[in-house]
Amino acid sequence: MALKATIFKAELVVADMDRNYYGDHNLTIARHPSETDERMMVRILAFALYADPALAFAKGLCVDDEPDLWQKDLTGLVERWIDVGQPDEKWIRKACGRAREVVVMSYGRAADVWWNGIRDKLTRLTNLTVLNLPGDVAPALAALTARTMRLQCTIQDGQLWITDGSETVSVEPERLMGPRG
């Protein structure tokens, strides 16, 4: 019998002073059976960092041809493609050919090894941004996991604070590649 995705609900309030974006988002997140709380919460963090009314969770792990999140224009063209984790170089190149902007948010112990292995192969991709989260961030985010979440995210000067009202996680993603600001 195949395992089904677990559904999580999140009320996410974003105050992004860097982009002058302020919004409330009611999110429904399907966590794939093979996905960890850490990865799911990094997807929510990526949503907060790039929050927009048109940004949506894609099928990600369930479908080979979709990212974790994407933002499409009114014609269906992909404006922003966001992947979480450590995709291979071929996958990143394909994404860069399909979207105006591609963002990869890496995290975990093997992130440095992954980046050192593919960095030189991606130098010509002008529409790629690669961010890396410090090692303690994903476990701290996982501690905020609940089936129903109320989260607030404040972004200022490249730093994020995400809280559930009792615990706060401070995040400063390291920009490995891509334009600043």
Buried (B, 14 or more C-beta within 10 A) or exposed (E): EEEEBEEBEBEBBBBBEEEEBEEEBEBEBBBBEEBBBBBBBBBBBBBBBBBBEEBEBBBBBEEEEBBBBBBBEEEEEBBBBBBBBBBEBEBBBBBBEBBEBBBBBBBBEEBEEBBEEBEEEBEEBEBBBBBBBBEEBBBBBBEBBEEEBEBBBBBEEBEBBBBBEEEEBEBEBEBBBBEEE
